[in-house]
Amino acid sequence: MAKGLYRFSDDAVMVLYEQNSMILPNSDYVERGHTPDLDKLPTHAEWVAWYRANGSEGQTHTEWLAWRDAHGDDH
């Protein structure tokens, strides 16, 4: 099952599939019903901060929110 990792740009999202990741336009992401919702995805900078701290692309959205809350929005 594919899942969104982060907002790559204003009009694209990085999506993790089983063995790779790829950039999708926002419209394709929404049309394919990927999760989490587009507006709930972290920015690329937020995702990089998470990855550096945890070393995993496999975090859940809840884990990411908890980490962000603990470390602030400016990371």
C-alpha positions as CSV (number, residue, x, y, z in Angstrom):
1,M,0.0,0.0,0.0
2,A,1.4,3.4,-1.0
3,K,1.5,6.3,1.4
4,G,2.4,9.9,1.2
5,L,5.7,10.9,2.8
6,Y,5.9,14.7,2.4
7,R,4.9,17.6,0.3
8,F,7.7,17.8,-2.3
9,S,6.6,21.2,-3.6
10,D,3.4,23.3,-3.8
11,D,2.0,20.9,-6.5
12,A,3.7,17.5,-5.8
13,V,4.0,14.8,-3.2
14,M,6.7,12.2,-2.5
15,V,5.0,8.8,-2.2
16,L,6.4,5.7,-0.7
17,Y,5.5,2.4,-2.3
18,E,6.6,-1.1,-1.2
19,Q,10.1,-0.9,-2.6
20,N,10.6,2.6,-3.9
21,S,9.3,6.2,-3.7
22,M,8.3,8.6,-6.4
23,I,7.0,12.1,-6.9
24,L,3.3,12.5,-7.9
25,P,1.4,15.6,-8.8
26,N,-1.1,16.5,-6.0
27,S,-4.0,15.8,-8.3
28,D,-2.8,12.1,-8.9
29,Y,-2.2,11.7,-5.1
30,V,-5.8,12.8,-4.3
31,E,-7.3,10.9,-7.2
32,R,-5.6,7.6,-6.2
33,G,-6.8,8.0,-2.6
34,H,-3.4,7.9,-1.0
35,T,-3.1,8.7,2.7
36,P,-2.7,10.7,4.8
37,D,-4.7,13.6,3.4
38,L,-2.6,16.0,1.4
39,D,-3.1,18.9,3.9
40,K,-1.8,16.6,6.7
41,L,1.6,15.8,5.0
42,P,4.7,17.3,6.5
43,T,6.8,19.6,4.4
44,H,10.1,18.3,3.0
45,A,12.1,20.1,5.7
46,E,9.9,18.7,8.5
47,W,10.2,15.2,7.0
48,V,14.1,15.5,6.8
49,A,14.2,16.6,10.4
50,W,12.1,13.5,11.3
51,Y,14.3,11.2,9.2
52,R,17.5,12.5,10.7
53,A,16.2,12.0,14.2
54,N,14.6,8.5,13.6
55,G,16.3,7.1,10.5
56,S,13.1,5.6,9.0
57,E,10.6,6.3,6.2
58,G,8.1,4.0,7.9
59,Q,6.8,6.4,10.5
60,T,3.1,6.7,10.9
61,H,1.4,10.1,10.7
62,T,0.6,9.9,14.4
63,E,4.3,9.3,15.2
64,W,5.3,12.2,13.0
65,L,2.8,14.6,14.7
66,A,4.0,13.5,18.1
67,W,7.6,14.1,17.1
68,R,6.8,17.6,15.6
69,D,4.9,18.6,18.7
70,A,7.9,17.6,20.9
71,H,10.4,19.4,18.7
72,G,8.5,22.4,17.5
73,D,7.5,23.5,14.0
74,D,10.8,25.2,13.1
75,H,12.8,22.0,12.5
